Each structure stands twice: as structure tokens, then as C-alpha cells.
Amino acid sequence: MENIGIEEEKGSDWGKSLPVPSVQELVRNDPQSVPEKYIQHHPDRPLVPDMASSSFDIPIIDFALLAKGDEHETRKLDLACKHWGFFQIINHGVAEEVLLKMKAAIAAFFGLPLEEKNKYAQAGNDFQGYGQQYVVSEEQKLDWCDMMFLITLPHEIRSLKYWPDTIPGFKDAVESYSKEARKVANEICTNISLLMGMDKDGLKGFYGKTKQAMRMNYYPPCSRPDLVLGINPHSDPDIITLLLQDDEVPGLQIRHKDKWILVKPIRNAIVANVGDVLEILSNGVYKSVEHRAITNERESRISVATIKIPYDELEIGPMECTVDDDRPRMYRNIKYLDYVRYTLGRKMEGKAHIDNILKIEGS
């Protein structure tokens, strides 16, 4: 068996989330039921326009041109990271077969009986496995979503006890997609390094080796999608996120100019977004942006968010090249482990995590 490394037993060490019932099972047992703990407070509920007409085309980056150094695509990347925090990537070079097998693996896992899925449930302080995240209180409003979280790279820190071994092709699908996603994320970071005035390995030289994880999401249909959220508003505590979403069922929304914008799926595209770590390293030049997921009455939806994260001991803060007299330091330094523990130890609250502990007053 592949070496799973010494970190399997100690887990992620990021804290723990309270156990919650499976939403998928809730819907299966009573499709009309929407328990109170899932009903959002009035200001947080998705309005009908949010779910239908409020869609907008976020920036689209031709990855093949970007990788060749095309100035127009590079400029689009710069503007997307500054003003949107999100963009869709086309012509990324990841084979359609790899994308389809990854989606099929997610669907197959969530198609297992509950007792089988529970064999891979989160344990102790480990955020890996089947369950939920950011649940810290019995009183908080819950997401209309089930999820599976896996550390995928590097190989030596995987916990294979959470990898379903009863689904033919699951491991191969995750392996293939994770390698391709790493290439895409690395190329984006190479271009961002150049845009920040460094050489192409500038960011890599700062954070060194990174880890990769996947959050696989299953959003069941909901009889009252106007009352619930698939995932509450948040920004991502990582360097960059790559989202492979359902081509047919939209659900991702981002906050842009104080409005919720529905991201229209593009067949075989990958949605990328700036994480909190990149915002901090760039001294606020590039923005991690609030986003959330909504549901619908008729169809389930799946997605997988692949995140690029530093090692726990890295101290993050604005890089020297981003600080000068015109743009003073906007964030305090913090060890990444301390930041991720802070964020995962609280419910999702938009941008509150980065603003509350890292933003320097008056910046």
C-alpha cells in the first residue's frame, strides 16, 4: 500500500466541526421538510432575483494564451484578481475525460448508502473525511450541503483511510484530476508572481512547498430554495481555489459591487478564485471575495473545490515587493496554522475572519 505518512494519525490538526445530520438523507426521507436550523435569517436569504436573473459574466481567461505569455490575457488576469477575485478558465489543457471521471467519482460517492459513506466520516480533530465544516455551535444556521474533504497532495501526507475503496476508479480519478489541477494552479501563481513584479518563481520562493486538498460538495434539491443556502458566504483561507462545478446546474454566487452575481457555468471550464493568503501576500492588491452557493427545487448539484495551501508553519504577511510609501502594510503577519484554526473555529462570516484579526486598523 502507498505510504500515507506520519500525519495520518494526528490528522489535519486544524480543529474540529460539530457533527450534523446528512442533508441528502433528510431530503430522501422527507423531500418537503426544511428544518428550522437550515432556514436563514431574513437578511441572509437568497432572493428570487438572486436565483434567476442576477447573472453576469465574470472574466474569462484563455489559459492556453496565458501560458504563452499573451499580454492581453495577462492583463485580464491582473484585472480579474484586482476587481473580481474570480475568473473562469477555458482551454486549460485538462482533458474532458479527466473532468468527467472526477465528477463521476463524486457522484458515485454520494450515491453510496449512508452507512457506507459513514465509514469515511470525520474523526477527532481531523477535518478530512465525510461530514461538514465550520459548524461550531448548536445555534448556527447550517448549510444545505454534504461534503467530503481530502488532502490529495503531496502523497506522503494523504490519509487513505478516508478514500473510498469500494468505488471502482475513485482513487485514479482523484489522482489524475489533482495532478492536472496542480499544474493549472502553479501556472496561475507563476503569472501572478510576474504581475507582482517578481520573477516567475517569486510566490513559490516565498511559500515553498504547498499542499493540495479537495472539498467535494453535494447539494440536494430543496423544496424552499428561497430559505436556505448551500454554503454560507465566505472567502477561502488558501492561496488559490479551483472549482470544477456542474455544467448544467448553476449555484455559485459571488459578491460583486454589493450584489450577488450568479456564475454561469461554461462547459468544461474551471472557476478560479483568489484566496485569503494571496490577498495577504499581495498586500490587498488582489482580493479574496465573498461567495456562497444557492440551491434549487428540482435538481441536485455537485462540485469540487481544489485548494492550494501553504504548510502550517509558514508565516504569512505582505511580501516586501508589495509595500511602499504609497501602499503601506495593510495586514499583520500570522502563522498559517493559527489563521486556518481561527477561520475553521468559527462559522462562515463573509470576510470577517481576515478583517477581524489581520487587517491593520485604518488600512
SVG drawing of the C-alpha trace seen along z (x, -y; Angstrom):
<svg xmlns="http://www.w3.org/2000/svg" viewBox="-43 -57 56 59">
<polyline fill="none" stroke="black" stroke-width="0.4" points="0.0,0.0 1.1,-3.5 2.9,-5.2 0.3,-7.5 2.8,-9.3 3.2,-10.1 0.4,-12.8 -2.4,-10.3 -2.8,-9.6 -2.6,-13.2 -5.0,-14.4 -5.1,-17.9 -4.7,-19.5 -6.9,-22.4 -9.7,-21.9 -13.0,-20.1 -16.5,-20.7 -19.6,-19.5 -21.3,-16.5 -24.6,-17.3 -27.2,-15.2 -26.8,-14.3 -28.9,-16.8 -29.0,-14.2 -30.7,-11.7 -33.1,-14.4 -34.3,-15.1 -34.5,-11.4 -36.7,-10.8 -38.9,-13.9 -38.4,-15.9 -40.7,-18.7 -39.0,-19.2 -36.8,-22.2 -35.8,-22.1 -35.5,-25.4 -31.7,-25.1 -31.3,-25.4 -33.7,-28.4 -31.5,-31.5 -32.3,-34.8 -34.3,-37.1 -31.3,-39.4 -29.3,-36.3 -31.9,-34.5 -31.4,-34.4 -33.9,-36.5 -35.7,-35.1 -33.8,-37.6 -30.5,-36.2 -31.5,-32.7 -32.8,-33.7 -31.9,-37.0 -28.9,-38.3 -26.3,-36.5 -23.3,-38.2 -20.3,-37.1 -17.3,-37.1 -13.9,-37.4 -12.9,-34.5 -9.2,-33.7 -7.9,-31.7 -5.4,-29.6 -3.5,-28.4 -2.8,-32.0 -1.9,-33.0 0.7,-30.2 2.3,-31.5 2.7,-35.0 0.0,-36.7 -0.1,-40.3 -3.9,-40.7 -4.7,-37.6 -2.1,-38.6 -3.8,-42.0 -7.2,-40.3 -5.8,-38.1 -4.5,-41.1 -7.8,-43.0 -9.8,-39.9 -7.8,-39.3 -8.0,-43.0 -11.6,-43.8 -13.4,-40.4 -11.4,-37.9 -12.9,-35.3 -12.4,-34.2 -13.3,-31.3 -10.5,-29.4 -11.0,-27.9 -8.6,-26.0 -6.8,-24.9 -5.5,-21.6 -7.2,-19.3 -8.7,-16.5 -12.5,-16.3 -12.2,-12.6 -10.3,-13.6 -13.0,-16.2 -15.9,-13.8 -14.3,-11.0 -13.7,-13.4 -17.4,-14.4 -18.4,-10.7 -16.3,-9.8 -18.1,-12.5 -21.5,-11.4 -20.6,-7.7 -19.5,-8.5 -22.7,-10.5 -24.7,-7.7 -23.5,-5.2 -25.8,-4.2 -25.4,-6.4 -23.9,-3.5 -21.2,-3.1 -20.4,-6.9 -20.2,-6.9 -17.2,-4.6 -15.3,-7.6 -16.7,-10.1 -14.5,-12.7 -12.9,-11.6 -11.5,-13.6 -9.8,-16.8 -9.4,-15.8 -11.2,-17.9 -10.7,-15.2 -13.5,-12.8 -17.2,-12.8 -19.2,-15.3 -19.3,-19.1 -17.1,-22.1 -17.4,-25.4 -20.1,-24.0 -19.1,-25.4 -22.4,-26.0 -25.7,-24.2 -27.4,-27.5 -25.9,-28.5 -27.7,-28.1 -26.5,-25.1 -25.5,-24.7 -27.9,-22.7 -24.9,-20.6 -23.0,-17.4 -19.2,-17.3 -16.1,-15.1 -12.7,-16.7 -9.4,-15.0 -5.8,-16.0 -4.6,-15.0 -1.0,-16.2 1.7,-15.5 1.2,-11.8 3.1,-11.2 0.5,-13.2 -2.6,-11.6 -4.9,-9.7 -6.1,-6.9 -8.5,-5.7 -10.8,-8.4 -10.5,-7.4 -13.5,-5.2 -12.1,-1.8 -15.4,-0.4 -15.9,-2.8 -14.1,-1.5 -11.9,-4.2 -12.3,-6.7 -8.7,-6.9 -7.5,-7.0 -10.0,-9.8 -8.8,-11.9 -5.2,-11.2 -5.5,-12.3 -7.5,-15.4 -5.4,-16.5 -2.2,-16.4 -3.8,-18.5 -5.3,-21.0 -1.8,-21.4 -0.4,-22.3 -3.2,-24.9 -2.7,-26.5 1.0,-26.6 0.7,-28.4 -1.7,-30.9 0.7,-31.6 3.6,-32.0 1.7,-34.7 0.7,-36.4 4.3,-36.4 5.3,-38.3 2.4,-40.7 3.6,-41.5 6.9,-42.5 8.9,-39.4 10.3,-36.6 8.1,-33.7 9.0,-31.7 8.5,-34.7 5.5,-33.3 6.9,-29.8 10.1,-31.1 8.2,-32.6 5.8,-29.8 8.0,-26.9 6.2,-23.5 2.4,-23.6 -0.3,-21.1 -3.4,-20.4 -6.9,-19.5 -10.2,-18.8 -13.7,-19.6 -16.3,-17.6 -19.8,-19.0 -23.3,-17.6 -26.2,-20.0 -29.6,-18.2 -32.7,-19.9 -34.7,-21.9 -38.4,-22.5 -37.8,-26.0 -34.6,-27.3 -35.6,-30.8 -35.0,-30.0 -31.7,-28.1 -28.1,-28.4 -26.0,-25.6 -22.9,-27.2 -23.0,-30.4 -21.0,-33.5 -17.2,-33.1 -13.8,-33.7 -11.3,-30.9 -8.4,-30.6 -6.0,-29.4 -3.7,-30.7 -6.0,-29.9 -9.1,-27.7 -10.0,-25.9 -13.7,-25.0 -15.0,-22.3 -18.7,-22.8 -21.8,-21.2 -22.1,-22.2 -25.9,-22.1 -26.9,-23.3 -25.7,-26.7 -25.4,-27.6 -22.2,-29.6 -22.7,-33.2 -20.0,-35.9 -20.4,-39.3 -19.5,-42.0 -20.2,-45.7 -22.5,-44.7 -24.7,-42.4 -24.8,-38.7 -23.8,-37.6 -24.7,-34.1 -21.8,-32.5 -22.9,-30.9 -21.3,-27.5 -19.2,-27.1 -18.9,-23.6 -15.5,-22.1 -14.3,-25.4 -12.7,-25.7 -13.6,-28.6 -10.6,-30.1 -10.6,-32.5 -8.1,-34.4 -7.7,-33.1 -7.1,-35.0 -3.4,-34.0 -2.9,-35.6 -4.7,-38.7 -2.4,-39.0 0.8,-38.3 -0.2,-40.9 -1.0,-43.4 -4.5,-43.7 -3.8,-44.3 -5.6,-41.1 -8.8,-40.3 -10.4,-37.2 -14.1,-37.7 -17.1,-36.5 -19.0,-33.7 -21.8,-31.3 -23.9,-28.6 -27.6,-28.5 -30.0,-25.6 -32.9,-24.8 -36.2,-22.8 -35.6,-20.2 -32.0,-19.1 -29.1,-18.1 -25.7,-19.7 -22.2,-18.6 -18.9,-20.5 -15.3,-20.0 -13.1,-22.8 -9.4,-22.1 -7.4,-24.4 -3.7,-25.3 -2.5,-25.8 0.8,-26.5 2.3,-24.3 1.1,-25.1 4.3,-26.6 4.7,-29.3 4.4,-32.9 2.2,-34.8 2.2,-38.6 2.6,-41.2 5.6,-40.5 8.3,-43.2 7.6,-44.0 4.0,-45.0 4.8,-47.5 6.0,-51.1 5.2,-54.7 2.1,-54.8 0.8,-51.4 1.7,-50.8 1.4,-47.4 -2.3,-46.5 -2.1,-43.2 -0.3,-41.8 1.9,-38.7 0.5,-35.4 1.5,-31.7 -0.8,-30.0 -1.8,-27.3 -3.0,-30.0 -5.0,-31.7 -6.6,-28.5 -7.5,-27.4 -9.1,-30.8 -11.2,-30.6 -12.3,-26.9 -13.1,-27.5 -15.8,-29.9 -18.9,-29.9 -18.6,-31.3 -19.0,-35.1 -18.0,-36.5 -14.8,-38.4 -15.0,-38.8 -12.1,-36.4 -9.4,-38.2 -10.8,-41.6 -11.0,-40.9 -7.6,-39.5 -5.2,-40.6 -6.4,-44.0 -4.3,-46.8 -6.7,-49.5 -7.0,-52.4 -5.7,-50.5"/>
</svg>
